Amino acid sequence: MAVAGVVDAIAYNLEGAPELVFDWKSDVAPTPDTRQHHAAQIREYLESTGAGRGVIVYMSFGEVSEVRLGTSFVPAGESRSD
């Protein structure tokens, strides 16, 4: 299976390894399904790059949500139950 995508930005640690993946979104009112799709996209980037964390930046309303492998996605401002 081939996977293609474009990471908007990657932050590297001092050793040169990918540490943080960024993806900026311009959606004005993303639905919960769209947000889950965006989180799945970030997880693909994390698996592909080996980075430990990713963030989705919803530029139109100033929200930044963190995504990690093995955890459920919780939008900024909501609580995590896992």
PyMOL Python script that loads the backbone (N, CA, C, O; Angstrom):
from pymol import cmd

cmd.read_pdbstr("""\
ATOM      1  N   MET A   1       0.839  -1.173   0.000  1.00  0.00           N
ATOM      2  CA  MET A   1       0.000   0.000   0.000  1.00  0.00           C
ATOM      3  C   MET A   1       0.887   1.239   0.000  1.00  0.00           C
ATOM      4  O   MET A   1       1.838   1.323   0.777  1.00  0.00           O
ATOM      5  N   ALA A   2       0.590   2.173  -0.842  1.00  0.00           N
ATOM      6  CA  ALA A   2       1.340   3.422  -0.911  1.00  0.00           C
ATOM      7  C   ALA A   2       0.588   4.505  -0.148  1.00  0.00           C
ATOM      8  O   ALA A   2      -0.634   4.621  -0.243  1.00  0.00           O
ATOM      9  N   VAL A   3       1.338   5.290   0.605  1.00  0.00           N
ATOM     10  CA  VAL A   3       0.756   6.407   1.340  1.00  0.00           C
ATOM     11  C   VAL A   3       1.505   7.659   0.940  1.00  0.00           C
ATOM     12  O   VAL A   3       2.736   7.681   0.924  1.00  0.00           O
ATOM     13  N   ALA A   4       0.755   8.705   0.617  1.00  0.00           N
ATOM     14  CA  ALA A   4       1.376   9.973   0.268  1.00  0.00           C
ATOM     15  C   ALA A   4       0.729  11.081   1.084  1.00  0.00           C
ATOM     16  O   ALA A   4      -0.474  11.046   1.344  1.00  0.00           O
ATOM     17  N   GLY A   5       1.507  12.042   1.478  1.00  0.00           N
ATOM     18  CA  GLY A   5       0.987  13.172   2.231  1.00  0.00           C
ATOM     19  C   GLY A   5       2.062  14.227   2.344  1.00  0.00           C
ATOM     20  O   GLY A   5       3.238  13.969   2.090  1.00  0.00           O
ATOM     21  N   VAL A   6       1.647  15.408   2.724  1.00  0.00           N
ATOM     22  CA  VAL A   6       2.596  16.502   2.888  1.00  0.00           C
ATOM     23  C   VAL A   6       2.426  17.071   4.289  1.00  0.00           C
ATOM     24  O   VAL A   6       1.386  17.634   4.629  1.00  0.00           O
ATOM     25  N   VAL A   7       3.462  16.913   5.086  1.00  0.00           N
ATOM     26  CA  VAL A   7       3.483  17.494   6.421  1.00  0.00           C
ATOM     27  C   VAL A   7       3.737  18.986   6.266  1.00  0.00           C
ATOM     28  O   VAL A   7       4.631  19.390   5.522  1.00  0.00           O
ATOM     29  N   ASP A   8       2.960  19.803   6.959  1.00  0.00           N
ATOM     30  CA  ASP A   8       3.169  21.248   6.841  1.00  0.00           C
ATOM     31  C   ASP A   8       4.487  21.686   7.460  1.00  0.00           C
ATOM     32  O   ASP A   8       5.169  22.553   6.913  1.00  0.00           O
ATOM     33  N   ALA A   9       4.856  21.096   8.600  1.00  0.00           N
ATOM     34  CA  ALA A   9       6.133  21.434   9.239  1.00  0.00           C
ATOM     35  C   ALA A   9       6.519  20.311  10.192  1.00  0.00           C
ATOM     36  O   ALA A   9       5.660  19.615  10.734  1.00  0.00           O
ATOM     37  N   ILE A  10       7.825  20.145  10.387  1.00  0.00           N
ATOM     38  CA  ILE A  10       8.355  19.171  11.344  1.00  0.00           C
ATOM     39  C   ILE A  10       9.411  19.878  12.188  1.00  0.00           C
ATOM     40  O   ILE A  10      10.272  20.582  11.660  1.00  0.00           O
ATOM     41  N   ALA A  11       9.336  19.684  13.496  1.00  0.00           N
ATOM     42  CA  ALA A  11      10.381  20.173  14.400  1.00  0.00           C
ATOM     43  C   ALA A  11      11.284  18.983  14.736  1.00  0.00           C
ATOM     44  O   ALA A  11      10.807  17.887  15.028  1.00  0.00           O
ATOM     45  N   TYR A  12      12.580  19.220  14.689  1.00  0.00           N
ATOM     46  CA  TYR A  12      13.565  18.174  14.965  1.00  0.00           C
ATOM     47  C   TYR A  12      14.238  18.439  16.313  1.00  0.00           C
ATOM     48  O   TYR A  12      14.391  19.588  16.728  1.00  0.00           O
ATOM     49  N   ASN A  13      14.638  17.360  16.988  1.00  0.00           N
ATOM     50  CA  ASN A  13      15.367  17.525  18.249  1.00  0.00           C
ATOM     51  C   ASN A  13      16.845  17.815  17.947  1.00  0.00           C
ATOM     52  O   ASN A  13      17.246  17.872  16.784  1.00  0.00           O
ATOM     53  N   LEU A  14      17.634  17.993  18.984  1.00  0.00           N
ATOM     54  CA  LEU A  14      19.045  18.354  18.810  1.00  0.00           C
ATOM     55  C   LEU A  14      19.854  17.279  18.092  1.00  0.00           C
ATOM     56  O   LEU A  14      20.891  17.568  17.496  1.00  0.00           O
ATOM     57  N   GLU A  15      19.375  16.039  18.151  1.00  0.00           N
ATOM     58  CA  GLU A  15      20.066  14.944  17.456  1.00  0.00           C
ATOM     59  C   GLU A  15      19.645  14.824  15.997  1.00  0.00           C
ATOM     60  O   GLU A  15      20.192  14.006  15.258  1.00  0.00           O
ATOM     61  N   GLY A  16      18.669  15.638  15.578  1.00  0.00           N
ATOM     62  CA  GLY A  16      18.222  15.608  14.189  1.00  0.00           C
ATOM     63  C   GLY A  16      17.060  14.682  13.906  1.00  0.00           C
ATOM     64  O   GLY A  16      16.692  14.490  12.747  1.00  0.00           O
ATOM     65  N   ALA A  17      16.471  14.101  14.948  1.00  0.00           N
ATOM     66  CA  ALA A  17      15.340  13.193  14.759  1.00  0.00           C
ATOM     67  C   ALA A  17      14.026  13.985  14.810  1.00  0.00           C
ATOM     68  O   ALA A  17      13.913  14.939  15.580  1.00  0.00           O
ATOM     69  N   PRO A  18      13.027  13.595  13.993  1.00  0.00           N
ATOM     70  CA  PRO A  18      11.731  14.277  14.036  1.00  0.00           C
ATOM     71  C   PRO A  18      11.102  14.165  15.423  1.00  0.00           C
ATOM     72  O   PRO A  18      11.072  13.084  16.011  1.00  0.00           O
ATOM     73  N   GLU A  19      10.603  15.276  15.937  1.00  0.00           N
ATOM     74  CA  GLU A  19      10.014  15.286  17.273  1.00  0.00           C
ATOM     75  C   GLU A  19       8.550  15.714  17.271  1.00  0.00           C
ATOM     76  O   GLU A  19       7.748  15.183  18.040  1.00  0.00           O
ATOM     77  N   LEU A  20       8.196  16.665  16.417  1.00  0.00           N
ATOM     78  CA  LEU A  20       6.853  17.225  16.423  1.00  0.00           C
ATOM     79  C   LEU A  20       6.424  17.528  14.993  1.00  0.00           C
ATOM     80  O   LEU A  20       7.157  18.166  14.238  1.00  0.00           O
ATOM     81  N   VAL A  21       5.217  17.059  14.621  1.00  0.00           N
ATOM     82  CA  VAL A  21       4.657  17.271  13.290  1.00  0.00           C
ATOM     83  C   VAL A  21       3.521  18.278  13.401  1.00  0.00           C
ATOM     84  O   VAL A  21       2.679  18.169  14.292  1.00  0.00           O
ATOM     85  N   PHE A  22       3.492  19.255  12.504  1.00  0.00           N
ATOM     86  CA  PHE A  22       2.447  20.281  12.485  1.00  0.00           C
ATOM     87  C   PHE A  22       1.607  20.148  11.228  1.00  0.00           C
ATOM     88  O   PHE A  22       2.128  19.886  10.144  1.00  0.00           O
ATOM     89  N   ASP A  23       0.303  20.332  11.383  1.00  0.00           N
ATOM     90  CA  ASP A  23      -0.578  20.391  10.222  1.00  0.00           C
ATOM     91  C   ASP A  23      -1.570  21.527  10.436  1.00  0.00           C
ATOM     92  O   ASP A  23      -2.370  21.490  11.371  1.00  0.00           O
ATOM     93  N   TRP A  24      -1.520  22.531   9.572  1.00  0.00           N
ATOM     94  CA  TRP A  24      -2.425  23.674   9.667  1.00  0.00           C
ATOM     95  C   TRP A  24      -3.658  23.385   8.838  1.00  0.00           C
ATOM     96  O   TRP A  24      -3.556  22.900   7.712  1.00  0.00           O
ATOM     97  N   LYS A  25      -4.827  23.683   9.394  1.00  0.00           N
ATOM     98  CA  LYS A  25      -6.107  23.488   8.711  1.00  0.00           C
ATOM     99  C   LYS A  25      -6.835  24.820   8.629  1.00  0.00           C
ATOM    100  O   LYS A  25      -6.758  25.642   9.541  1.00  0.00           O
ATOM    101  N   SER A  26      -7.544  25.021   7.523  1.00  0.00           N
ATOM    102  CA  SER A  26      -8.285  26.264   7.342  1.00  0.00           C
ATOM    103  C   SER A  26      -9.792  26.064   7.488  1.00  0.00           C
ATOM    104  O   SER A  26     -10.563  26.985   7.222  1.00  0.00           O
ATOM    105  N   ASP A  27     -10.217  24.881   7.905  1.00  0.00           N
ATOM    106  CA  ASP A  27     -11.645  24.607   8.079  1.00  0.00           C
ATOM    107  C   ASP A  27     -12.275  25.633   9.016  1.00  0.00           C
ATOM    108  O   ASP A  27     -11.710  25.955  10.062  1.00  0.00           O
ATOM    109  N   VAL A  28     -13.422  26.134   8.648  1.00  0.00           N
ATOM    110  CA  VAL A  28     -14.117  27.124   9.469  1.00  0.00           C
ATOM    111  C   VAL A  28     -14.938  26.449  10.563  1.00  0.00           C
ATOM    112  O   VAL A  28     -14.985  26.935  11.693  1.00  0.00           O
ATOM    113  N   ALA A  29     -15.585  25.331  10.235  1.00  0.00           N
ATOM    114  CA  ALA A  29     -16.422  24.624  11.208  1.00  0.00           C
ATOM    115  C   ALA A  29     -16.295  23.115  10.986  1.00  0.00           C
ATOM    116  O   ALA A  29     -17.233  22.485  10.497  1.00  0.00           O
ATOM    117  N   PRO A  30     -15.138  22.523  11.342  1.00  0.00           N
ATOM    118  CA  PRO A  30     -14.960  21.088  11.103  1.00  0.00           C
ATOM    119  C   PRO A  30     -15.906  20.257  11.973  1.00  0.00           C
ATOM    120  O   PRO A  30     -16.086  20.532  13.160  1.00  0.00           O
ATOM    121  N   THR A  31     -16.496  19.251  11.365  1.00  0.00           N
ATOM    122  CA  THR A  31     -17.382  18.347  12.097  1.00  0.00           C
ATOM    123  C   THR A  31     -16.539  17.396  12.941  1.00  0.00           C
ATOM    124  O   THR A  31     -15.333  17.285  12.717  1.00  0.00           O
ATOM    125  N   PRO A  32     -17.145  16.710  13.901  1.00  0.00           N
ATOM    126  CA  PRO A  32     -16.386  15.710  14.663  1.00  0.00           C
ATOM    127  C   PRO A  32     -15.742  14.658  13.763  1.00  0.00           C
ATOM    128  O   PRO A  32     -14.616  14.235  14.022  1.00  0.00           O
ATOM    129  N   ASP A  33     -16.439  14.233  12.713  1.00  0.00           N
ATOM    130  CA  ASP A  33     -15.853  13.255  11.786  1.00  0.00           C
ATOM    131  C   ASP A  33     -14.644  13.833  11.055  1.00  0.00           C
ATOM    132  O   ASP A  33     -13.647  13.141  10.852  1.00  0.00           O
ATOM    133  N   THR A  34     -14.733  15.097  10.664  1.00  0.00           N
ATOM    134  CA  THR A  34     -13.608  15.748  10.002  1.00  0.00           C
ATOM    135  C   THR A  34     -12.421  15.857  10.946  1.00  0.00           C
ATOM    136  O   THR A  34     -11.283  15.629  10.536  1.00  0.00           O
ATOM    137  N   ARG A  35     -12.671  16.202  12.203  1.00  0.00           N
ATOM    138  CA  ARG A  35     -11.599  16.299  13.192  1.00  0.00           C
ATOM    139  C   ARG A  35     -10.926  14.934  13.399  1.00  0.00           C
ATOM    140  O   ARG A  35      -9.704  14.853  13.523  1.00  0.00           O
ATOM    141  N   GLN A  36     -11.722  13.879  13.436  1.00  0.00           N
ATOM    142  CA  GLN A  36     -11.156  12.534  13.583  1.00  0.00           C
ATOM    143  C   GLN A  36     -10.312  12.170  12.362  1.00  0.00           C
ATOM    144  O   GLN A  36      -9.262  11.540  12.487  1.00  0.00           O
ATOM    145  N   HIS A  37     -10.786  12.575  11.177  1.00  0.00           N
ATOM    146  CA  HIS A  37     -10.010  12.337   9.953  1.00  0.00           C
ATOM    147  C   HIS A  37      -8.672  13.079  10.011  1.00  0.00           C
ATOM    148  O   HIS A  37      -7.635  12.525   9.646  1.00  0.00           O
ATOM    149  N   HIS A  38      -8.699  14.320  10.464  1.00  0.00           N
ATOM    150  CA  HIS A  38      -7.457  15.095  10.592  1.00  0.00           C
ATOM    151  C   HIS A  38      -6.495  14.431  11.584  1.00  0.00           C
ATOM    152  O   HIS A  38      -5.290  14.366  11.339  1.00  0.00           O
ATOM    153  N   ALA A  39      -7.036  13.940  12.703  1.00  0.00           N
ATOM    154  CA  ALA A  39      -6.197  13.259  13.697  1.00  0.00           C
ATOM    155  C   ALA A  39      -5.594  11.982  13.108  1.00  0.00           C
ATOM    156  O   ALA A  39      -4.429  11.674  13.360  1.00  0.00           O
ATOM    157  N   ALA A  40      -6.376  11.247  12.333  1.00  0.00           N
ATOM    158  CA  ALA A  40      -5.860  10.031  11.684  1.00  0.00           C
ATOM    159  C   ALA A  40      -4.748  10.386  10.698  1.00  0.00           C
ATOM    160  O   ALA A  40      -3.766   9.655  10.572  1.00  0.00           O
ATOM    161  N   GLN A  41      -4.907  11.506  10.005  1.00  0.00           N
ATOM    162  CA  GLN A  41      -3.878  11.971   9.077  1.00  0.00           C
ATOM    163  C   GLN A  41      -2.587  12.276   9.835  1.00  0.00           C
ATOM    164  O   GLN A  41      -1.507  11.894   9.385  1.00  0.00           O
ATOM    165  N   ILE A  42      -2.681  12.942  10.955  1.00  0.00           N
ATOM    166  CA  ILE A  42      -1.490  13.239  11.767  1.00  0.00           C
ATOM    167  C   ILE A  42      -0.841  11.946  12.255  1.00  0.00           C
ATOM    168  O   ILE A  42       0.384  11.828  12.234  1.00  0.00           O
ATOM    169  N   ARG A  43      -1.647  10.973  12.693  1.00  0.00           N
ATOM    170  CA  ARG A  43      -1.086   9.688  13.141  1.00  0.00           C
ATOM    171  C   ARG A  43      -0.298   9.009  12.024  1.00  0.00           C
ATOM    172  O   ARG A  43       0.742   8.401  12.278  1.00  0.00           O
ATOM    173  N   GLU A  44      -0.795   9.111  10.780  1.00  0.00           N
ATOM    174  CA  GLU A  44      -0.050   8.566   9.629  1.00  0.00           C
ATOM    175  C   GLU A  44       1.305   9.262   9.507  1.00  0.00           C
ATOM    176  O   GLU A  44       2.326   8.618   9.265  1.00  0.00           O
ATOM    177  N   TYR A  45       1.300  10.584   9.675  1.00  0.00           N
ATOM    178  CA  TYR A  45       2.553  11.334   9.610  1.00  0.00           C
ATOM    179  C   TYR A  45       3.501  10.917  10.738  1.00  0.00           C
ATOM    180  O   TYR A  45       4.707  10.792  10.527  1.00  0.00           O
ATOM    181  N   LEU A  46       2.948  10.704  11.935  1.00  0.00           N
ATOM    182  CA  LEU A  46       3.784  10.279  13.065  1.00  0.00           C
ATOM    183  C   LEU A  46       4.412   8.920  12.786  1.00  0.00           C
ATOM    184  O   LEU A  46       5.601   8.714  13.029  1.00  0.00           O
ATOM    185  N   GLU A  47       3.611   8.003  12.277  1.00  0.00           N
ATOM    186  CA  GLU A  47       4.141   6.667  11.959  1.00  0.00           C
ATOM    187  C   GLU A  47       5.193   6.742  10.861  1.00  0.00           C
ATOM    188  O   GLU A  47       6.198   6.033  10.913  1.00  0.00           O
ATOM    189  N   SER A  48       4.969   7.592   9.875  1.00  0.00           N
ATOM    190  CA  SER A  48       5.903   7.697   8.750  1.00  0.00           C
ATOM    191  C   SER A  48       7.214   8.378   9.118  1.00  0.00           C
ATOM    192  O   SER A  48       8.276   8.003   8.621  1.00  0.00           O
ATOM    193  N   THR A  49       7.138   9.383   9.992  1.00  0.00           N
ATOM    194  CA  THR A  49       8.334  10.159  10.326  1.00  0.00           C
ATOM    195  C   THR A  49       9.051   9.680  11.574  1.00  0.00           C
ATOM    196  O   THR A  49      10.241   9.943  11.748  1.00  0.00           O
ATOM    197  N   GLY A  50       8.330   8.970  12.453  1.00  0.00           N
ATOM    198  CA  GLY A  50       8.911   8.561  13.728  1.00  0.00           C
ATOM    199  C   GLY A  50       8.803   9.633  14.801  1.00  0.00           C
ATOM    200  O   GLY A  50       9.337   9.461  15.897  1.00  0.00           O
ATOM    201  N   ALA A  51       8.117  10.744  14.506  1.00  0.00           N
ATOM    202  CA  ALA A  51       7.918  11.803  15.509  1.00  0.00           C
ATOM    203  C   ALA A  51       6.995  11.290  16.617  1.00  0.00           C
ATOM    204  O   ALA A  51       6.148  10.428  16.381  1.00  0.00           O
ATOM    205  N   GLY A  52       7.165  11.821  17.807  1.00  0.00           N
ATOM    206  CA  GLY A  52       6.374  11.367  18.942  1.00  0.00           C
ATOM    207  C   GLY A  52       5.059  12.100  19.145  1.00  0.00           C
ATOM    208  O   GLY A  52       4.128  11.563  19.746  1.00  0.00           O
ATOM    209  N   ARG A  53       4.983  13.332  18.640  1.00  0.00           N
ATOM    210  CA  ARG A  53       3.776  14.137  18.837  1.00  0.00           C
ATOM    211  C   ARG A  53       3.439  14.891  17.561  1.00  0.00           C
ATOM    212  O   ARG A  53       4.297  15.157  16.719  1.00  0.00           O
ATOM    213  N   GLY A  54       2.155  15.227  17.449  1.00  0.00           N
ATOM    214  CA  GLY A  54       1.709  16.053  16.338  1.00  0.00           C
ATOM    215  C   GLY A  54       0.682  17.044  16.831  1.00  0.00           C
ATOM    216  O   GLY A  54       0.040  16.832  17.859  1.00  0.00           O
ATOM    217  N   VAL A  55       0.530  18.121  16.096  1.00  0.00           N
ATOM    218  CA  VAL A  55      -0.498  19.097  16.431  1.00  0.00           C
ATOM    219  C   VAL A  55      -1.269  19.486  15.175  1.00  0.00           C
ATOM    220  O   VAL A  55      -0.719  19.596  14.079  1.00  0.00           O
ATOM    221  N   ILE A  56      -2.564  19.688  15.386  1.00  0.00           N
ATOM    222  CA  ILE A  56      -3.435  20.216  14.346  1.00  0.00           C
ATOM    223  C   ILE A  56      -3.729  21.654  14.747  1.00  0.00           C
ATOM    224  O   ILE A  56      -4.197  21.912  15.856  1.00  0.00           O
ATOM    225  N   VAL A  57      -3.456  22.582  13.852  1.00  0.00           N
ATOM    226  CA  VAL A  57      -3.700  23.991  14.114  1.00  0.00           C
ATOM    227  C   VAL A  57      -4.864  24.427  13.227  1.00  0.00           C
ATOM    228  O   VAL A  57      -4.734  24.526  12.007  1.00  0.00           O
ATOM    229  N   TYR A  58      -6.015  24.688  13.876  1.00  0.00           N
ATOM    230  CA  TYR A  58      -7.175  25.205  13.150  1.00  0.00           C
ATOM    231  C   TYR A  58      -7.048  26.722  13.135  1.00  0.00           C
ATOM    232  O   TYR A  58      -7.411  27.399  14.097  1.00  0.00           O
ATOM    233  N   MET A  59      -6.531  27.242  12.035  1.00  0.00           N
ATOM    234  CA  MET A  59      -6.179  28.656  11.950  1.00  0.00           C
ATOM    235  C   MET A  59      -7.390  29.580  12.028  1.00  0.00           C
ATOM    236  O   MET A  59      -7.286  30.669  12.592  1.00  0.00           O
ATOM    237  N   SER A  60      -8.529  29.177  11.480  1.00  0.00           N
ATOM    238  CA  SER A  60      -9.668  30.089  11.399  1.00  0.00           C
ATOM    239  C   SER A  60     -10.260  30.430  12.759  1.00  0.00           C
ATOM    240  O   SER A  60     -10.918  31.460  12.906  1.00  0.00           O
ATOM    241  N   PHE A  61     -10.029  29.561  13.777  1.00  0.00           N
ATOM    242  CA  PHE A  61     -10.541  29.899  15.105  1.00  0.00           C
ATOM    243  C   PHE A  61      -9.502  29.713  16.207  1.00  0.00           C
ATOM    244  O   PHE A  61      -9.851  29.657  17.386  1.00  0.00           O
ATOM    245  N   GLY A  62      -8.234  29.619  15.831  1.00  0.00           N
ATOM    246  CA  GLY A  62      -7.139  29.656  16.796  1.00  0.00           C
ATOM    247  C   GLY A  62      -7.060  28.488  17.752  1.00  0.00           C
ATOM    248  O   GLY A  62      -6.697  28.669  18.914  1.00  0.00           O
ATOM    249  N   GLU A  63      -7.389  27.297  17.295  1.00  0.00           N
ATOM    250  CA  GLU A  63      -7.324  26.111  18.153  1.00  0.00           C
ATOM    251  C   GLU A  63      -6.115  25.264  17.787  1.00  0.00           C
ATOM    252  O   GLU A  63      -5.816  25.067  16.609  1.00  0.00           O
ATOM    253  N   VAL A  64      -5.426  24.768  18.802  1.00  0.00           N
ATOM    254  CA  VAL A  64      -4.306  23.853  18.612  1.00  0.00           C
ATOM    255  C   VAL A  64      -4.613  22.590  19.410  1.00  0.00           C
ATOM    256  O   VAL A  64      -4.806  22.651  20.625  1.00  0.00           O
ATOM    257  N   SER A  65      -4.658  21.438  18.723  1.00  0.00           N
ATOM    258  CA  SER A  65      -4.957  20.168  19.381  1.00  0.00           C
ATOM    259  C   SER A  65      -3.807  19.197  19.183  1.00  0.00           C
ATOM    260  O   SER A  65      -3.296  19.050  18.073  1.00  0.00           O
ATOM    261  N   GLU A  66      -3.404  18.543  20.247  1.00  0.00           N
ATOM    262  CA  GLU A  66      -2.293  17.602  20.197  1.00  0.00           C
ATOM    263  C   GLU A  66      -2.784  16.211  19.831  1.00  0.00           C
ATOM    264  O   GLU A  66      -3.870  15.792  20.232  1.00  0.00           O
ATOM    265  N   VAL A  67      -1.966  15.507  19.063  1.00  0.00           N
ATOM    266  CA  VAL A  67      -2.246  14.125  18.667  1.00  0.00           C
ATOM    267  C   VAL A  67      -1.008  13.300  18.975  1.00  0.00           C
ATOM    268  O   VAL A  67       0.114  13.700  18.664  1.00  0.00           O
ATOM    269  N   ARG A  68      -1.222  12.147  19.589  1.00  0.00           N
ATOM    270  CA  ARG A  68      -0.132  11.197  19.844  1.00  0.00           C
ATOM    271  C   ARG A  68      -0.579   9.821  19.382  1.00  0.00           C
ATOM    272  O   ARG A  68      -1.776   9.538  19.328  1.00  0.00           O
ATOM    273  N   LEU A  69       0.373   8.973  19.053  1.00  0.00           N
ATOM    274  CA  LEU A  69       0.035   7.600  18.704  1.00  0.00           C
ATOM    275  C   LEU A  69      -0.496   6.886  19.941  1.00  0.00           C
ATOM    276  O   LEU A  69      -0.008   7.107  21.050  1.00  0.00           O
ATOM    277  N   GLY A  70      -1.490   6.033  19.750  1.00  0.00           N
ATOM    278  CA  GLY A  70      -1.998   5.215  20.846  1.00  0.00           C
ATOM    279  C   GLY A  70      -2.939   5.918  21.797  1.00  0.00           C
ATOM    280  O   GLY A  70      -3.305   5.342  22.821  1.00  0.00           O
ATOM    281  N   THR A  71      -3.348   7.146  21.498  1.00  0.00           N
ATOM    282  CA  THR A  71      -4.323   7.841  22.344  1.00  0.00           C
ATOM    283  C   THR A  71      -5.474   8.317  21.485  1.00  0.00           C
ATOM    284  O   THR A  71      -5.321   8.511  20.279  1.00  0.00           O
ATOM    285  N   SER A  72      -6.616   8.505  22.101  1.00  0.00           N
ATOM    286  CA  SER A  72      -7.748   9.034  21.361  1.00  0.00           C
ATOM    287  C   SER A  72      -7.579  10.534  21.185  1.00  0.00           C
ATOM    288  O   SER A  72      -6.945  11.202  22.003  1.00  0.00           O
ATOM    289  N   PHE A  73      -8.148  11.051  20.118  1.00  0.00           N
ATOM    290  CA  PHE A  73      -8.054  12.473  19.823  1.00  0.00           C
ATOM    291  C   PHE A  73      -9.082  13.238  20.642  1.00  0.00           C
ATOM    292  O   PHE A  73     -10.265  12.896  20.647  1.00  0.00           O
ATOM    293  N   VAL A  74      -8.628  14.265  21.327  1.00  0.00           N
ATOM    294  CA  VAL A  74      -9.519  15.136  22.095  1.00  0.00           C
ATOM    295  C   VAL A  74      -9.231  16.570  21.682  1.00  0.00           C
ATOM    296  O   VAL A  74      -8.117  17.057  21.875  1.00  0.00           O
ATOM    297  N   PRO A  75     -10.235  17.261  21.108  1.00  0.00           N
ATOM    298  CA  PRO A  75     -10.001  18.651  20.722  1.00  0.00           C
ATOM    299  C   PRO A  75      -9.594  19.511  21.904  1.00  0.00           C
ATOM    300  O   PRO A  75      -9.934  19.206  23.046  1.00  0.00           O
ATOM    301  N   ALA A  76      -8.875  20.573  21.636  1.00  0.00           N
ATOM    302  CA  ALA A  76      -8.427  21.497  22.681  1.00  0.00           C
ATOM    303  C   ALA A  76      -9.630  21.971  23.496  1.00  0.00           C
ATOM    304  O   ALA A  76     -10.703  22.226  22.949  1.00  0.00           O
ATOM    305  N   GLY A  77      -9.436  22.083  24.793  1.00  0.00           N
ATOM    306  CA  GLY A  77     -10.488  22.562  25.681  1.00  0.00           C
ATOM    307  C   GLY A  77     -11.416  21.478  26.200  1.00  0.00           C
ATOM    308  O   GLY A  77     -12.262  21.754  27.050  1.00  0.00           O
ATOM    309  N   GLU A  78     -11.279  20.240  25.705  1.00  0.00           N
ATOM    310  CA  GLU A  78     -12.087  19.138  26.210  1.00  0.00           C
ATOM    311  C   GLU A  78     -11.202  18.232  27.049  1.00  0.00           C
ATOM    312  O   GLU A  78      -9.978  18.260  26.919  1.00  0.00           O
ATOM    313  N   SER A  79     -11.818  17.426  27.912  1.00  0.00           N
ATOM    314  CA  SER A  79     -11.036  16.556  28.787  1.00  0.00           C
ATOM    315  C   SER A  79     -10.882  15.177  28.167  1.00  0.00           C
ATOM    316  O   SER A  79     -11.725  14.718  27.397  1.00  0.00           O
ATOM    317  N   ARG A  80      -9.793  14.539  28.521  1.00  0.00           N
ATOM    318  CA  ARG A  80      -9.465  13.200  28.019  1.00  0.00           C
ATOM    319  C   ARG A  80      -9.880  12.171  29.063  1.00  0.00           C
ATOM    320  O   ARG A  80      -9.655  12.364  30.258  1.00  0.00           O
ATOM    321  N   SER A  81     -10.491  11.069  28.603  1.00  0.00           N
ATOM    322  CA  SER A  81     -10.931  10.039  29.540  1.00  0.00           C
ATOM    323  C   SER A  81     -10.062   8.792  29.514  1.00  0.00           C
ATOM    324  O   SER A  81     -10.314   7.863  30.282  1.00  0.00           O
ATOM    325  N   ASP A  82      -9.033   8.740  28.644  1.00  0.00           N
ATOM    326  CA  ASP A  82      -8.195   7.529  28.592  1.00  0.00           C
ATOM    327  C   ASP A  82      -6.913   7.684  29.294  1.00  0.00           C
ATOM    328  O   ASP A  82      -6.112   6.750  29.332  1.00  0.00           O
TER     329      ASP A  82
END
""", "prot")
cmd.dss("prot")
cmd.show_as("cartoon", "prot")
cmd.util.cbc("prot")
cmd.orient("prot")
